[in-house]
């Protein structure tokens, strides 16, 4: 079992930055893939960025040049540095963990990101 607790969302103006975090209940090294998904109102939940246990990463094309996924192993914490935020990035952001880059067994409760134009 894995518990994921997100924090660090908020309201920011377009062009600004946020860095949500996800605290994981066990060692990140014990999880094959951990990352971030997002869901905007009226849309499905989609991958933003994931990181494998070996350090490999996968990003959605829409965020590749602006977002960076990273981890602080000693604190079992995952981060998503989001720069140059756009109104289209407004969504609930979920931390997720699972056996593959698009296979999720565990979800966090989400943290809201709102970008004003």
C-alpha positions in Angstrom: 0.0 0.0 0.0 1.2 3.5 -0.8 -0.2 6.8 0.5 0.5 10.0 -1.5 -0.1 13.4 -0.1 0.1 16.5 -2.3 0.5 20.1 -1.4 1.8 23.3 -2.9 -0.9 24.1 -5.5 -2.4 27.6 -5.6 -3.3 30.6 -7.6 -0.7 32.2 -9.8 -0.7 34.7 -12.7 0.2 33.5 -16.2 3.9 33.3 -16.6 4.4 32.5 -13.0 5.7 29.4 -11.2 4.6 26.8 -8.7 6.2 23.8 -7.2 3.7 21.3 -5.8 5.1 18.4 -3.8 4.0 14.9 -3.0 5.0 13.0 0.2 5.2 9.3 -0.3 4.5 6.8 2.6 7.5 4.6 1.7 10.8 4.8 -0.2 10.5 6.2 -3.7 13.0 3.6 -4.7 10.5 0.9 -4.0 8.1 2.2 -6.6 8.6 1.6 -10.3 7.0 4.8 -11.5 5.8 7.9 -9.7 4.6 11.1 -11.2 1.9 13.7 -11.8 -1.4 13.7 -13.7 -3.9 16.5 -14.0 -7.6 16.9 -14.7 -9.2 20.0 -15.9 -13.0 20.6 -15.4 -14.9 18.6 -18.0 -11.8 16.7 -19.2 -10.2 13.4 -18.5 -7.2 12.8 -16.3 -3.9 12.9 -18.3 -0.2 12.3 -17.7 1.9 15.4 -16.9 5.2 13.9 -16.0 6.4 10.6 -14.5 9.8 9.4 -13.3 11.0 5.8 -13.2 13.1 4.3 -10.4 16.1 4.4 -12.7 15.7 8.1 -13.2 14.1 8.0 -16.7 11.4 10.6 -17.2 8.4 11.0 -19.5 6.6 14.3 -20.1 3.4 15.4 -21.8 4.4 17.4 -24.9 2.5 20.5 -23.7 4.7 20.8 -20.6 8.0 19.4 -21.7 9.8 22.7 -22.0 8.3 24.2 -18.9 7.9 21.6 -16.2 10.5 19.5 -14.4 9.8 16.4 -12.2 12.3 15.7 -9.4 12.6 13.8 -6.2 14.2 14.3 -2.8 14.9 10.7 -1.9 15.8 11.3 1.8 12.3 12.8 2.4 10.4 10.4 0.1 9.1 13.5 -1.7 8.4 14.2 -5.3 8.2 17.6 -6.8 6.9 19.2 -10.0 8.5 22.5 -10.8 6.1 24.4 -13.1 7.4 27.4 -14.9 5.8 29.8 -17.4 2.4 28.7 -16.3 -0.5 29.2 -18.8 -4.2 29.4 -18.2 -4.5 26.1 -19.9 -2.5 24.5 -17.1 -5.3 25.1 -14.6 -6.3 21.7 -13.2 -6.4 19.5 -10.3 -2.9 17.9 -10.1 -2.6 14.3 -8.7 0.4 12.4 -7.6 0.3 8.8 -8.8 2.3 5.7 -8.4 2.4 2.4 -10.2 4.2 -0.3 -12.1 4.6 1.5 -15.5 4.7 5.0 -16.9 1.0 5.0 -17.6 -0.1 2.4 -15.1 -1.4 3.7 -11.8 -2.2 1.7 -8.7 -2.3 4.6 -6.2 -3.5 8.2 -6.4 -3.2 11.1 -4.1 -6.1 13.4 -3.2 -5.0 16.2 -5.5 -3.9 19.8 -5.3 -5.5 22.5 -7.2 -3.6 24.8 -9.6 -5.2 27.9 -10.9 -3.6 30.2 -13.4 -5.1 33.6 -14.1 -4.7 35.4 -17.4 
